[in-house]
Structures are given as C-alpha cells and as structure tokens.
Amino acid sequence: MLSRLCFLIGLLFLSLFGVGIMFYIWMYMLDPSFENDLFKKILEWFLILSFAFFGISAGVKVRSRNNQ
C-alpha cells in the first residue's frame, strides 16, 4: 500500500515535471529571451522529488518482500 502511494506521488511529480518542461519550451518559443531561474529550480525539484518517491517505493517493495 505504501509502495503504491509513493509510486503514485512520484508519478505525479514526474508528470508535473513533464508539463513544466512543455510550458518552458512553449514560453521560449513565444519569447526567445525568456529566462526564469525560479522556474528552472521548481522543475529541478519536481524531478528530484519524483526520483526520491520512486526510490522510496522500490525500497518499500523490496523490504516488504524480504519480510515475507
């Protein structure tokens, strides 16, 4: 249960990262001088959090298999 929850949260952050990348490309196409460091940091944290939750999900799954 916890593994699925962490996996879904990781998937949420990964999808937010994907939407953010598409938005960033769209904004760059509209204005080539578009440069926003805060936006880049937010995208970076979405990616970090998604991999962190995927790692937690895998760790919980492996640990639950070892306990059986």
C-alpha positions in Angstrom: 0.0 0.0 0.0 2.7 2.5 1.0 4.7 1.4 -2.1 1.8 2.2 -4.4 1.2 5.5 -2.7 4.9 6.6 -3.1 4.9 5.4 -6.7 1.8 7.5 -7.4 3.3 10.5 -5.7 6.5 10.0 -7.8 4.4 9.7 -10.9 2.6 13.0 -10.0 5.9 14.9 -9.6 7.2 13.4 -12.8 4.1 14.4 -14.7 4.3 17.9 -13.3 8.0 18.0 -14.4 6.9 17.0 -18.0 4.1 19.7 -18.0 6.6 22.2 -16.8 9.1 21.3 -19.5 6.4 21.7 -22.1 5.4 25.0 -20.7 9.0 26.2 -20.6 9.5 25.2 -24.3 6.3 27.0 -25.2 7.3 30.2 -23.4 10.7 30.0 -25.0 9.1 29.7 -28.5 7.0 32.8 -27.8 9.9 34.8 -26.4 13.4 33.6 -27.1 14.8 35.8 -24.4 12.6 34.0 -21.7 14.9 33.1 -18.8 13.5 32.3 -15.4 15.8 30.8 -12.7 12.9 30.2 -10.3 11.0 28.2 -12.9 14.2 26.1 -13.5 14.6 25.5 -9.8 11.0 24.4 -9.5 11.4 22.0 -12.4 14.6 20.6 -10.8 12.8 20.0 -7.5 9.9 18.2 -9.3 12.5 15.9 -10.9 14.3 15.3 -7.6 11.1 14.6 -5.7 9.8 12.2 -8.4 13.0 10.1 -8.3 13.0 10.3 -4.5 9.5 8.9 -4.3 10.3 6.2 -6.9 13.2 5.2 -4.8 11.2 5.0 -1.6 8.6 3.0 -3.5 11.2 0.5 -4.7 12.7 0.3 -1.2 9.4 -0.3 0.5 8.6 -3.0 -2.1 11.9 -4.8 -1.6 11.7 -4.5 2.2 8.2 -6.0 2.2 9.3 -8.9 0.1 12.2 -9.6 2.4 9.9 -9.7 5.4 7.6 -12.3 4.0 
